[in-house]
């Protein structure tokens, strides 16, 4: 196996070249590297703009940050999850990624503090020229295939609405994406603005030490109370070898989550009743639930927010937390004035108002010096772009664990590269689909998705121009599908 050195030539030196260049050292990037390095005659490198690996799990450091997918499907198929909790905290997930990279030698291929900013494809040379930034310096890499595993969160900025009078607030005002290390909420009155997964995580975590925590929401979100520990998994891990137990638990959880999703979409009213009944086990106040936890949309129009062992509901039941469903009129020195006239007094206000999304890690693309507007392209199988050669990107599922689809994408990329090598092809480019693609790539109605949908590629109406949200179907499609369908090969 070829190991790429840490230094990159700059100035008038020759660019560093590898067969495959992976952008991002998070869950997706480390998984992609593992798949690639099994073909020992390929060279690869992983470029990471931050100083540490882990991606999202290194970026987010707010109190209580954790997974809302079970770890047996969020982890890798090849690396058993050995943690006690099925819904693990951010530190445990980051350590798991670090351990995986180190155990398989992937860490030797990672180049930290190296942010890819632009990539240009040359048909004449059949390679990508990738411009990077290392501090104040500019460097260049070249590769035969570019695989962008940077997810779709904008690491530089979160979504922040403009609140009237925010400058008048006399306490601390923070965004969870950039949680201050010196912030201590012990004994403080805290208001968390938002009702998504971040808010649902923050509230019970802060409530353990704060004087009181109020979640302020414009409208409710579905919260699903699920066990924090998978007892079936514990039993299997007790009696079976780790890899066999991991594989069985993974299959069980895949089938369970896919069935739950299908039933939720097929029988939404029954799903609502099940969610309500689950919540009542922890918060036995039907009127309170109906007022603050009855969304206007159907289950899985937006991703369900998981609350381990009902921790959010339990925090409310004890009086340490509460929910206010109202709109903000303005900030004042003591807190927030609501449209109802109520004033929420606060020492700390957390703006858990969502994330900003950005396609392909914000990398500017061009093909033969022609700039590519990603929004004008159509996604091929949800992982390549029409009219763009030798490039893939990794986006996970919205209705299941991210890693499940990320691994499917990486396996497909390896299969495509094998096909190209066997047949002597130097390029593989998705053709432009017939008709006009009109469906968004990310099929959720969540505000953070809708705000950024115009920046992303679209998807079409039929294979191979659709992005399936069905892992069981993809597991067959990605392995057995005809690689030549809708693809233009050259060389």
DRENDO-1510 file (C-alpha; in Angstrom, 1 decimal, always signed):
<recs>
REC; n; res; u; v; w
REC; 1; UNK; +0.0; +0.0; +0.0 .
REC; 2; UNK; +1.3; +3.4; -0.9 .
REC; 3; UNK; +1.4; +5.9; +2.0 .
REC; 4; UNK; +1.1; +9.6; +1.0 .
REC; 5; UNK; +3.6; +11.8; +2.7 .
REC; 6; UNK; +2.5; +14.7; +4.9 .
REC; 7; UNK; +4.0; +17.5; +2.9 .
REC; 8; UNK; +2.7; +18.8; -0.4 .
REC; 9; UNK; +4.8; +20.5; -3.0 .
REC; 10; UNK; +4.0; +24.2; -3.5 .
REC; 11; UNK; +5.1; +27.2; -5.5 .
REC; 12; UNK; +6.9; +25.9; -8.6 .
REC; 13; UNK; +7.0; +22.3; -7.4 .
REC; 14; UNK; +5.0; +19.4; -8.9 .
REC; 15; UNK; +1.6; +18.8; -7.5 .
REC; 16; UNK; +1.1; +15.7; -5.4 .
REC; 17; UNK; -0.9; +13.0; -7.4 .
REC; 18; UNK; -3.0; +10.1; -6.1 .
REC; 19; UNK; -5.4; +7.8; -7.9 .
REC; 20; UNK; -8.3; +8.8; -5.6 .
REC; 21; UNK; -8.5; +12.0; -3.5 .
REC; 22; UNK; -11.1; +11.9; -0.6 .
REC; 23; UNK; -12.3; +15.2; +0.8 .
REC; 24; UNK; -13.3; +15.0; +4.5 .
REC; 25; UNK; -12.2; +12.8; +7.4 .
REC; 26; UNK; -15.5; +12.3; +9.1 .
REC; 27; UNK; -17.6; +9.1; +9.3 .
REC; 28; UNK; -18.0; +9.1; +5.5 .
REC; 29; UNK; -14.4; +9.8; +4.6 .
REC; 30; UNK; -12.9; +7.2; +6.9 .
REC; 31; UNK; -15.3; +4.6; +5.7 .
REC; 32; UNK; -14.5; +5.5; +2.0 .
REC; 33; UNK; -10.8; +5.2; +2.7 .
REC; 34; UNK; -11.3; +1.7; +4.2 .
REC; 35; UNK; -13.1; +0.5; +1.1 .
REC; 36; UNK; -10.5; +2.0; -1.2 .
REC; 37; UNK; -7.4; +0.7; +0.5 .
REC; 38; UNK; -8.7; -2.9; +0.2 .
REC; 39; UNK; -7.5; -2.5; -3.4 .
REC; 40; UNK; -3.8; -2.2; -2.6 .
REC; 41; UNK; -2.7; -1.0; -6.0 .
REC; 42; UNK; -4.6; +2.3; -5.6 .
REC; 43; UNK; -3.1; +5.3; -4.0 .
REC; 44; UNK; -5.3; +7.7; -2.1 .
REC; 45; UNK; -5.2; +10.6; +0.3 .
REC; 46; UNK; -7.7; +12.2; +2.7 .
REC; 47; UNK; -7.8; +16.0; +2.9 .
REC; 48; UNK; -9.3; +17.4; +6.1 .
REC; 49; UNK; -9.8; +21.2; +6.5 .
REC; 50; UNK; -9.9; +21.0; +10.3 .
REC; 51; UNK; -7.1; +20.0; +12.6 .
REC; 52; UNK; -8.8; +16.8; +13.8 .
REC; 53; UNK; -10.8; +14.0; +12.2 .
REC; 54; UNK; -14.4; +13.3; +13.1 .
REC; 55; UNK; -16.2; +15.8; +10.9 .
REC; 56; UNK; -19.6; +16.7; +12.5 .
REC; 57; UNK; -18.6; +14.8; +15.7 .
REC; 58; UNK; -15.5; +16.9; +16.1 .
REC; 59; UNK; -17.3; +20.2; +15.3 .
REC; 60; UNK; -20.3; +19.9; +17.6 .
REC; 61; UNK; -19.3; +20.2; +21.2 .
REC; 62; UNK; -22.5; +21.5; +22.8 .
REC; 63; UNK; -23.8; +19.9; +26.0 .
REC; 64; UNK; -25.4; +16.5; +25.5 .
REC; 65; UNK; -24.5; +16.2; +21.8 .
REC; 66; UNK; -25.2; +12.7; +20.7 .
REC; 67; UNK; -26.4; +10.5; +17.9 .
REC; 68; UNK; -30.1; +10.2; +17.1 .
REC; 69; UNK; -29.5; +7.0; +15.1 .
REC; 70; UNK; -28.6; +3.8; +16.8 .
REC; 71; UNK; -24.8; +3.1; +16.8 .
REC; 72; UNK; -25.1; -0.3; +15.4 .
REC; 73; UNK; -26.2; +1.1; +12.0 .
REC; 74; UNK; -24.3; +4.5; +12.4 .
REC; 75; UNK; -21.1; +2.6; +13.0 .
REC; 76; UNK; -19.2; +0.7; +10.2 .
REC; 77; UNK; -20.1; -2.8; +9.2 .
REC; 78; UNK; -16.4; -3.7; +9.4 .
REC; 79; UNK; -15.8; -2.2; +12.8 .
REC; 80; UNK; -18.1; -3.4; +15.6 .
REC; 81; UNK; -19.5; -0.9; +18.0 .
REC; 82; UNK; -18.5; -1.9; +21.5 .
REC; 83; UNK; -20.0; +1.0; +23.4 .
REC; 84; UNK; -22.7; +0.4; +26.0 .
REC; 85; UNK; -25.2; +2.9; +24.7 .
REC; 86; UNK; -27.1; +2.4; +21.4 .
REC; 87; UNK; -27.6; +6.2; +21.3 .
REC; 88; UNK; -24.1; +7.4; +22.0 .
REC; 89; UNK; -22.6; +10.7; +23.0 .
REC; 90; UNK; -20.5; +12.8; +20.6 .
REC; 91; UNK; -17.2; +12.1; +22.4 .
REC; 92; UNK; -17.7; +8.3; +22.2 .
REC; 93; UNK; -18.5; +8.6; +18.5 .
REC; 94; UNK; -15.5; +10.7; +17.8 .
REC; 95; UNK; -13.2; +8.2; +19.7 .
REC; 96; UNK; -14.8; +5.4; +17.6 .
REC; 97; UNK; -13.9; +7.1; +14.4 .
REC; 98; UNK; -10.3; +7.9; +15.6 .
REC; 99; UNK; -9.8; +4.3; +16.8 .
REC; 100; UNK; -11.0; +3.0; +13.4 .
REC; 101; UNK; -8.7; +5.2; +11.4 .
REC; 102; UNK; -5.7; +4.3; +13.6 .
REC; 103; UNK; -6.4; +0.5; +13.6 .
REC; 104; UNK; -6.6; +0.3; +9.9 .
REC; 105; UNK; -3.8; +2.7; +9.1 .
REC; 106; UNK; -6.1; +5.3; +7.5 .
REC; 107; UNK; -4.7; +8.0; +9.8 .
REC; 108; UNK; -1.4; +7.9; +7.9 .
REC; 109; UNK; -3.2; +9.1; +4.8 .
REC; 110; UNK; -5.0; +12.1; +6.4 .
REC; 111; UNK; -3.7; +15.6; +5.7 .
REC; 112; UNK; -5.0; +18.0; +8.4 .
REC; 113; UNK; -5.5; +21.7; +8.0 .
REC; 114; UNK; -5.8; +21.2; +4.2 .
REC; 115; UNK; -9.1; +22.7; +2.9 .
REC; 116; UNK; -10.0; +22.0; -0.7 .
REC; 117; UNK; -11.4; +25.2; -2.2 .
REC; 118; UNK; -11.6; +24.5; -6.0 .
REC; 119; UNK; -11.3; +21.6; -8.3 .
REC; 120; UNK; -10.8; +21.7; -12.1 .
REC; 121; UNK; -11.2; +18.8; -14.5 .
REC; 122; UNK; -8.9; +18.6; -17.5 .
REC; 123; UNK; -10.3; +16.3; -20.3 .
REC; 124; UNK; -6.9; +16.4; -22.0 .
REC; 125; UNK; -5.0; +15.0; -18.9 .
REC; 126; UNK; -8.0; +13.1; -17.6 .
REC; 127; UNK; -7.4; +14.3; -14.1 .
REC; 128; UNK; -8.6; +16.7; -11.4 .
REC; 129; UNK; -6.5; +19.6; -10.3 .
REC; 130; UNK; -7.5; +20.5; -6.7 .
REC; 131; UNK; -6.5; +23.8; -5.1 .
REC; 132; UNK; -6.2; +23.7; -1.3 .
REC; 133; UNK; -5.5; +26.1; +1.5 .
REC; 134; UNK; -3.1; +25.3; +4.3 .
REC; 135; UNK; -3.3; +28.4; +6.6 .
REC; 136; UNK; -2.1; +31.2; +4.4 .
REC; 137; UNK; -0.5; +28.9; +1.8 .
REC; 138; UNK; -2.0; +27.6; -1.4 .
REC; 139; UNK; -1.2; +24.0; -2.5 .
REC; 140; UNK; -2.2; +21.8; -5.4 .
REC; 141; UNK; -3.2; +18.1; -5.6 .
REC; 142; UNK; -4.1; +16.1; -8.7 .
REC; 143; UNK; -6.1; +12.9; -8.8 .
REC; 144; UNK; -7.8; +10.6; -11.3 .
REC; 145; UNK; -11.0; +10.4; -9.3 .
REC; 146; UNK; -12.3; +12.9; -6.7 .
REC; 147; UNK; -14.6; +11.7; -3.9 .
REC; 148; UNK; -16.2; +14.4; -1.8 .
REC; 149; UNK; -17.1; +13.1; +1.6 .
REC; 150; UNK; -17.7; +16.4; +3.3 .
REC; 151; UNK; -21.4; +15.9; +4.1 .
REC; 152; UNK; -23.6; +18.9; +3.6 .
REC; 153; UNK; -23.3; +21.0; +6.8 .
REC; 154; UNK; -21.6; +24.4; +6.5 .
REC; 155; UNK; -18.9; +24.2; +9.1 .
REC; 156; UNK; -18.2; +28.0; +8.9 .
REC; 157; UNK; -21.7; +29.2; +9.8 .
REC; 158; UNK; -24.9; +28.0; +11.3 .
REC; 159; UNK; -28.4; +29.4; +10.4 .
REC; 160; UNK; -29.0; +32.5; +12.5 .
REC; 161; UNK; -32.3; +34.5; +12.0 .
REC; 162; UNK; -32.3; +38.2; +12.7 .
REC; 163; UNK; -34.0; +38.8; +16.0 .
REC; 164; UNK; -35.2; +42.3; +16.8 .
REC; 165; UNK; -33.4; +43.9; +19.7 .
REC; 166; UNK; -30.9; +41.1; +20.2 .
REC; 167; UNK; -28.2; +43.6; +20.9 .
REC; 168; UNK; -30.2; +44.7; +24.0 .
REC; 169; UNK; -30.1; +41.3; +25.7 .
REC; 170; UNK; -28.0; +41.6; +28.8 .
REC; 171; UNK; -26.9; +37.9; +29.1 .
REC; 172; UNK; -25.0; +35.4; +26.9 .
REC; 173; UNK; -26.4; +34.7; +23.4 .
REC; 174; UNK; -24.8; +31.6; +21.7 .
REC; 175; UNK; -25.3; +29.3; +18.7 .
REC; 176; UNK; -24.7; +25.6; +19.6 .
REC; 177; UNK; -22.5; +25.0; +16.5 .
REC; 178; UNK; -20.0; +27.3; +18.2 .
REC; 179; UNK; -20.5; +26.5; +21.9 .
REC; 180; UNK; -18.1; +28.6; +24.0 .
REC; 181; UNK; -15.8; +26.6; +26.2 .
REC; 182; UNK; -16.1; +29.1; +29.1 .
REC; 183; UNK; -19.9; +29.0; +29.2 .
REC; 184; UNK; -21.3; +27.7; +32.5 .
REC; 185; UNK; -25.0; +27.5; +32.8 .
REC; 186; UNK; -25.1; +26.2; +36.3 .
REC; 187; UNK; -27.9; +27.9; +38.3 .
REC; 188; UNK; -28.8; +30.0; +35.2 .
REC; 189; UNK; -32.1; +30.6; +33.5 .
REC; 190; UNK; -31.7; +29.3; +30.0 .
REC; 191; UNK; -33.9; +29.7; +26.9 .
REC; 192; UNK; -33.3; +27.4; +23.9 .
REC; 193; UNK; -34.8; +28.7; +20.7 .
REC; 194; UNK; -35.8; +25.9; +18.4 .
REC; 195; UNK; -37.5; +22.5; +18.4 .
REC; 196; UNK; -35.3; +20.3; +16.3 .
REC; 197; UNK; -32.8; +17.6; +17.2 .
REC; 198; UNK; -30.2; +20.0; +18.7 .
REC; 199; UNK; -32.8; +21.7; +21.0 .
REC; 200; UNK; -34.2; +18.3; +22.0 .
REC; 201; UNK; -30.7; +17.3; +23.0 .
REC; 202; UNK; -29.7; +20.5; +24.7 .
REC; 203; UNK; -32.7; +20.9; +27.0 .
REC; 204; UNK; -32.3; +17.7; +29.1 .
REC; 205; UNK; -28.6; +18.1; +29.2 .
REC; 206; UNK; -28.7; +21.7; +30.4 .
REC; 207; UNK; -31.6; +21.0; +32.8 .
REC; 208; UNK; -29.4; +18.8; +35.0 .
REC; 209; UNK; -27.6; +21.9; +36.4 .
REC; 210; UNK; -29.4; +25.0; +35.2 .
REC; 211; UNK; -32.0; +26.8; +37.4 .
REC; 212; UNK; -34.5; +26.2; +34.6 .
REC; 213; UNK; -34.5; +25.6; +30.8 .
REC; 214; UNK; -37.3; +26.7; +28.5 .
REC; 215; UNK; -37.5; +25.5; +24.9 .
REC; 216; UNK; -39.1; +28.2; +22.8 .
REC; 217; UNK; -40.6; +26.8; +19.6 .
REC; 218; UNK; -42.8; +28.3; +16.8 .
REC; 219; UNK; -44.3; +24.9; +16.2 .
REC; 220; UNK; -44.0; +21.4; +17.6 .
REC; 221; UNK; -41.8; +18.6; +16.4 .
REC; 222; UNK; -42.3; +14.8; +16.7 .
REC; 223; UNK; -40.2; +13.4; +19.5 .
REC; 224; UNK; -39.8; +9.6; +19.7 .
REC; 225; UNK; -38.9; +8.1; +23.1 .
REC; 226; UNK; -36.6; +5.2; +22.4 .
REC; 227; UNK; -34.4; +3.0; +24.8 .
REC; 228; UNK; -30.9; +4.3; +25.4 .
REC; 229; UNK; -29.6; +0.8; +25.7 .
REC; 230; UNK; -30.4; -2.1; +23.2 .
REC; 231; UNK; -30.9; -5.1; +25.5 .
REC; 232; UNK; -31.1; -7.5; +22.6 .
REC; 233; UNK; -27.7; -6.3; +21.5 .
REC; 234; UNK; -26.3; -6.7; +25.0 .
REC; 235; UNK; -27.5; -10.3; +25.0 .
REC; 236; UNK; -26.0; -11.1; +21.6 .
REC; 237; UNK; -22.7; -9.5; +22.5 .
REC; 238; UNK; -22.5; -11.5; +25.7 .
REC; 239; UNK; -22.6; -14.8; +23.9 .
REC; 240; UNK; -21.3; -14.3; +20.4 .
REC; 241; UNK; -18.0; -13.1; +18.9 .
REC; 242; UNK; -18.0; -9.3; +18.4 .
REC; 243; UNK; -18.2; -9.3; +14.6 .
REC; 244; UNK; -21.0; -11.8; +14.4 .
REC; 245; UNK; -23.0; -10.1; +17.1 .
REC; 246; UNK; -22.5; -6.7; +15.4 .
REC; 247; UNK; -23.7; -8.1; +12.0 .
REC; 248; UNK; -26.8; -9.6; +13.6 .
REC; 249; UNK; -27.7; -6.5; +15.6 .
REC; 250; UNK; -27.1; -4.3; +12.5 .
REC; 251; UNK; -29.5; -6.4; +10.4 .
REC; 252; UNK; -32.1; -6.4; +13.2 .
REC; 253; UNK; -31.9; -2.6; +13.5 .
REC; 254; UNK; -31.9; -2.0; +9.7 .
REC; 255; UNK; -35.1; -4.1; +9.3 .
REC; 256; UNK; -36.7; -2.4; +12.4 .
REC; 257; UNK; -36.0; +1.1; +11.2 .
REC; 258; UNK; -37.1; +0.5; +7.6 .
REC; 259; UNK; -40.3; -1.2; +8.9 .
REC; 260; UNK; -41.0; +1.7; +11.3 .
REC; 261; UNK; -40.4; +4.3; +8.5 .
REC; 262; UNK; -42.7; +2.4; +6.1 .
REC; 263; UNK; -45.5; +2.0; +8.7 .
REC; 264; UNK; -45.2; +5.7; +9.7 .
REC; 265; UNK; -45.7; +6.7; +6.0 .
REC; 266; UNK; -48.4; +4.2; +5.4 .
REC; 267; UNK; -50.3; +4.7; +8.7 .
REC; 268; UNK; -49.6; +8.2; +9.9 .
REC; 269; UNK; -52.5; +8.5; +12.3 .
REC; 270; UNK; -51.6; +5.3; +14.1 .
REC; 271; UNK; -48.0; +6.4; +14.3 .
REC; 272; UNK; -49.1; +9.7; +15.9 .
REC; 273; UNK; -51.0; +7.8; +18.5 .
REC; 274; UNK; -48.0; +5.5; +19.2 .
REC; 275; UNK; -45.7; +8.5; +19.6 .
REC; 276; UNK; -48.2; +10.1; +21.9 .
REC; 277; UNK; -48.6; +7.0; +24.0 .
REC; 278; UNK; -44.9; +6.6; +24.3 .
REC; 279; UNK; -44.5; +10.2; +25.5 .
REC; 280; UNK; -47.3; +9.8; +28.1 .
REC; 281; UNK; -45.2; +7.2; +29.9 .
REC; 282; UNK; -42.7; +9.9; +30.8 .
REC; 283; UNK; -44.9; +13.0; +30.9 .
REC; 284; UNK; -48.4; +12.0; +32.0 .
REC; 285; UNK; -50.1; +15.3; +31.1 .
REC; 286; UNK; -52.2; +14.8; +27.9 .
REC; 287; UNK; -53.2; +18.5; +27.7 .
REC; 288; UNK; -49.5; +19.6; +27.8 .
REC; 289; UNK; -48.6; +17.0; +25.1 .
REC; 290; UNK; -51.4; +18.0; +22.9 .
REC; 291; UNK; -50.5; +21.7; +23.1 .
REC; 292; UNK; -46.7; +21.5; +22.7 .
REC; 293; UNK; -46.0; +18.1; +20.9 .
REC; 294; UNK; -48.6; +17.9; +18.2 .
REC; 295; UNK; -47.0; +19.0; +14.9 .
REC; 296; UNK; -49.0; +20.2; +11.9 .
REC; 297; UNK; -47.1; +17.8; +9.5 .
REC; 298; UNK; -47.1; +14.1; +9.2 .
REC; 299; UNK; -44.5; +11.8; +10.7 .
REC; 300; UNK; -41.3; +11.6; +8.6 .
REC; 301; UNK; -42.2; +14.7; +6.5 .
REC; 302; UNK; -39.4; +15.8; +8.8 .
REC; 303; UNK; -36.9; +13.6; +10.5 .
REC; 304; UNK; -38.1; +12.3; +13.9 .
REC; 305; UNK; -36.2; +13.6; +16.9 .
REC; 306; UNK; -35.1; +10.7; +19.2 .
REC; 307; UNK; -35.1; +11.3; +23.0 .
REC; 308; UNK; -33.3; +8.5; +24.8 .
REC; 309; UNK; -35.4; +7.0; +27.5 .
REC; 310; UNK; -37.7; +10.0; +27.2 .
REC; 311; UNK; -35.1; +12.3; +28.8 .
REC; 312; UNK; -36.7; +15.4; +27.4 .
REC; 313; UNK; -40.1; +14.5; +28.7 .
REC; 314; UNK; -38.7; +13.5; +32.1 .
REC; 315; UNK; -37.0; +16.9; +32.4 .
REC; 316; UNK; -40.3; +18.6; +31.7 .
REC; 317; UNK; -42.1; +16.3; +34.2 .
REC; 318; UNK; -39.7; +17.2; +37.0 .
REC; 319; UNK; -40.2; +21.0; +36.4 .
REC; 320; UNK; -36.6; +21.5; +35.5 .
REC; 321; UNK; -37.6; +22.3; +31.9 .
REC; 322; UNK; -40.7; +23.6; +30.1 .
REC; 323; UNK; -41.9; +24.4; +26.6 .
REC; 324; UNK; -43.3; +27.6; +25.2 .
REC; 325; UNK; -45.0; +27.5; +21.8 .
REC; 326; UNK; -45.1; +31.1; +20.6 .
REC; 327; UNK; -43.4; +33.6; +18.3 .
REC; 328; UNK; -40.7; +36.1; +19.2 .
REC; 329; UNK; -41.6; +39.8; +19.2 .
REC; 330; UNK; -38.2; +41.1; +20.3 .
REC; 331; UNK; -35.3; +40.6; +22.7 .
REC; 332; UNK; -35.1; +42.9; +25.7 .
REC; 333; UNK; -32.4; +43.2; +28.4 .
REC; 334; UNK; -34.0; +40.5; +30.6 .
REC; 335; UNK; -34.9; +38.0; +27.9 .
REC; 336; UNK; -37.5; +37.6; +25.2 .
REC; 337; UNK; -40.9; +39.2; +24.7 .
REC; 338; UNK; -43.3; +36.8; +22.9 .
REC; 339; UNK; -46.3; +37.7; +20.7 .
REC; 340; UNK; -48.6; +36.7; +23.5 .
REC; 341; UNK; -47.0; +39.4; +25.7 .
REC; 342; UNK; -45.3; +36.9; +28.0 .
REC; 343; UNK; -41.6; +37.7; +28.8 .
REC; 344; UNK; -39.2; +34.7; +29.1 .
REC; 345; UNK; -36.5; +35.9; +31.4 .
REC; 346; UNK; -33.1; +34.4; +30.7 .
REC; 347; UNK; -29.4; +34.6; +31.7 .
REC; 348; UNK; -28.4; +32.6; +28.6 .
REC; 349; UNK; -30.2; +32.3; +25.3 .
REC; 350; UNK; -29.2; +29.5; +22.9 .
REC; 351; UNK; -30.2; +30.0; +19.3 .
REC; 352; UNK; -30.7; +26.3; +18.2 .
REC; 353; UNK; -32.3; +27.7; +15.0 .
REC; 354; UNK; -30.8; +25.2; +12.6 .
REC; 355; UNK; -27.9; +24.5; +10.3 .
REC; 356; UNK; -26.8; +26.0; +7.1 .
REC; 357; UNK; -26.2; +23.5; +4.3 .
REC; 358; UNK; -23.7; +23.7; +1.5 .
REC; 359; UNK; -23.1; +21.2; -1.3 .
REC; 360; UNK; -19.8; +19.4; -1.9 .
REC; 361; UNK; -18.1; +21.1; +1.0 .
REC; 362; UNK; -18.3; +24.5; -0.8 .
REC; 363; UNK; -15.7; +23.4; -3.4 .
REC; 364; UNK; -15.9; +25.3; -6.7 .
REC; 365; UNK; -16.0; +23.0; -9.7 .
REC; 366; UNK; -15.1; +23.5; -13.3 .
REC; 367; UNK; -14.7; +21.2; -16.3 .
REC; 368; UNK; -12.3; +22.4; -19.0 .
REC; 369; UNK; -12.3; +25.9; -17.4 .
REC; 370; UNK; -16.1; +26.1; -17.5 .
REC; 371; UNK; -17.6; +26.7; -14.1 .
REC; 372; UNK; -20.2; +24.1; -12.9 .
REC; 373; UNK; -23.3; +25.3; -11.1 .
REC; 374; UNK; -24.1; +22.3; -9.0 .
REC; 375; UNK; -27.8; +23.4; -8.8 .
REC; 376; UNK; -28.0; +23.0; -12.6 .
REC; 377; UNK; -26.9; +19.4; -12.5 .
REC; 378; UNK; -28.9; +16.2; -11.8 .
REC; 379; UNK; -27.8; +13.7; -9.3 .
REC; 380; UNK; -26.9; +10.3; -10.7 .
REC; 381; UNK; -27.9; +7.6; -8.2 .
REC; 382; UNK; -27.6; +10.3; -5.6 .
REC; 383; UNK; -23.8; +10.3; -5.7 .
REC; 384; UNK; -22.5; +11.7; -9.0 .
REC; 385; UNK; -23.3; +14.8; -11.1 .
REC; 386; UNK; -24.6; +14.9; -14.7 .
REC; 387; UNK; -21.9; +16.2; -17.1 .
REC; 388; UNK; -19.1; +16.0; -14.4 .
REC; 389; UNK; -16.5; +13.3; -15.0 .
REC; 390; UNK; -14.8; +11.1; -12.3 .
REC; 391; UNK; -16.4; +12.8; -9.3 .
REC; 392; UNK; -18.6; +11.3; -6.6 .
REC; 393; UNK; -20.1; +12.8; -3.5 .
REC; 394; UNK; -21.4; +11.2; -0.4 .
REC; 395; UNK; -24.8; +11.9; +1.2 .
REC; 396; UNK; -26.4; +9.7; +3.7 .
REC; 397; UNK; -30.0; +8.7; +4.3 .
REC; 398; UNK; -32.6; +11.1; +5.8 .
REC; 399; UNK; -34.7; +8.3; +7.1 .
REC; 400; UNK; -32.0; +6.0; +8.5 .
REC; 401; UNK; -28.4; +6.1; +9.7 .
REC; 402; UNK; -26.1; +8.3; +7.6 .
REC; 403; UNK; -23.5; +5.6; +7.4 .
REC; 404; UNK; -25.7; +3.0; +5.7 .
REC; 405; UNK; -25.9; +5.0; +2.5 .
REC; 406; UNK; -22.4; +6.5; +2.8 .
REC; 407; UNK; -21.1; +2.9; +2.7 .
REC; 408; UNK; -23.3; +2.0; -0.2 .
REC; 409; UNK; -21.9; +5.0; -2.1 .
REC; 410; UNK; -18.3; +4.0; -1.3 .
REC; 411; UNK; -18.9; +0.5; -2.4 .
REC; 412; UNK; -20.4; +1.8; -5.6 .
REC; 413; UNK; -17.4; +4.1; -6.2 .
REC; 414; UNK; -15.0; +1.1; -5.7 .
REC; 415; UNK; -17.1; -1.0; -8.1 .
REC; 416; UNK; -17.0; +1.8; -10.7 .
REC; 417; UNK; -13.3; +2.2; -10.4 .
REC; 418; UNK; -12.8; -1.5; -10.8 .
REC; 419; UNK; -14.9; -1.5; -13.9 .
REC; 420; UNK; -13.0; +1.4; -15.4 .
REC; 421; UNK; -9.7; -0.3; -14.8 .
REC; 422; UNK; -10.8; -3.6; -16.2 .
REC; 423; UNK; -12.0; -2.0; -19.4 .
REC; 424; UNK; -9.3; +0.5; -19.8 .
REC; 425; UNK; -11.5; +3.6; -19.3 .
REC; 426; UNK; -10.0; +6.8; -18.0 .
REC; 427; UNK; -13.2; +8.7; -17.4 .
REC; 428; UNK; -16.8; +7.9; -16.3 .
REC; 429; UNK; -19.3; +10.7; -16.7 .
REC; 430; UNK; -23.1; +10.6; -16.0 .
REC; 431; UNK; -25.0; +11.7; -19.1 .
REC; 432; UNK; -27.6; +14.4; -18.9 .
REC; 433; UNK; -31.0; +12.8; -18.2 .
REC; 434; UNK; -33.9; +13.0; -20.5 .
REC; 435; UNK; -36.4; +15.7; -19.5 .
REC; 436; UNK; -36.0; +18.1; -16.6 .
REC; 437; UNK; -35.3; +17.0; -13.1 .
REC; 438; UNK; -37.6; +18.9; -10.7 .
REC; 439; UNK; -37.4; +17.0; -7.4 .
REC; 440; UNK; -35.0; +18.1; -4.6 .
REC; 441; UNK; -32.2; +15.8; -3.8 .
REC; 442; UNK; -33.0; +15.9; +0.0 .
REC; 443; UNK; -36.6; +14.9; +0.4 .
REC; 444; UNK; -37.5; +16.5; +3.7 .
REC; 445; UNK; -39.7; +19.5; +4.5 .
REC; 446; UNK; -37.5; +20.6; +7.4 .
REC; 447; UNK; -36.7; +24.3; +7.3 .
REC; 448; UNK; -32.9; +23.8; +7.2 .
REC; 449; UNK; -33.4; +21.6; +4.1 .
REC; 450; UNK; -35.9; +23.8; +2.3 .
REC; 451; UNK; -33.7; +26.9; +2.9 .
REC; 452; UNK; -30.8; +25.4; +0.9 .
REC; 453; UNK; -32.6; +23.1; -1.6 .
REC; 454; UNK; -31.9; +25.6; -4.4 .
REC; 455; UNK; -28.1; +25.1; -3.9 .
REC; 456; UNK; -28.1; +21.3; -4.5 .
REC; 457; UNK; -28.4; +19.1; -7.5 .
REC; 458; UNK; -31.9; +17.9; -8.4 .
REC; 459; UNK; -33.1; +14.3; -8.9 .
REC; 460; UNK; -35.2; +12.9; -11.7 .
REC; 461; UNK; -38.2; +10.7; -11.9 .
REC; 462; UNK; -36.6; +7.3; -12.7 .
REC; 463; UNK; -33.5; +5.2; -12.3 .
REC; 464; UNK; -30.6; +6.0; -12.4 .
REC; 465; UNK; -31.5; +9.7; -11.7 .
REC; 466; UNK; -33.3; +9.1; -8.4 .
REC; 467; UNK; -31.8; +9.0; -4.9 .
REC; 468; UNK; -33.5; +6.1; -3.0 .
REC; 469; UNK; -34.3; +6.4; +0.7 .
REC; 470; UNK; -34.6; +2.6; +0.9 .
REC; 471; UNK; -31.5; +0.9; +2.2 .
REC; 472; UNK; -32.8; -2.6; +1.5 .
REC; 473; UNK; -33.5; -1.7; -2.1 .
REC; 474; UNK; -30.2; +0.1; -2.5 .
REC; 475; UNK; -28.3; -2.9; -1.1 .
REC; 476; UNK; -29.4; -4.8; -4.2 .
REC; 477; UNK; -29.3; -2.0; -6.7 .
REC; 478; UNK; -25.8; -0.7; -5.8 .
REC; 479; UNK; -24.3; -4.2; -6.1 .
REC; 480; UNK; -26.0; -5.6; -9.1 .
REC; 481; UNK; -27.0; -2.6; -11.2 .
REC; 482; UNK; -25.6; -2.1; -14.7 .
REC; 483; UNK; -22.7; +0.4; -14.3 .
REC; 484; UNK; -23.1; +1.4; -17.9 .
REC; 485; UNK; -26.7; +2.7; -17.6 .
REC; 486; UNK; -26.8; +6.5; -18.1 .
REC; 487; UNK; -23.0; +6.6; -18.0 .
REC; 488; UNK; -20.6; +7.8; -20.7 .
REC; 489; UNK; -17.1; +6.1; -20.6 .
REC; 490; UNK; -14.1; +7.3; -22.5 .
REC; 491; UNK; -10.4; +6.3; -23.0 .
</recs>
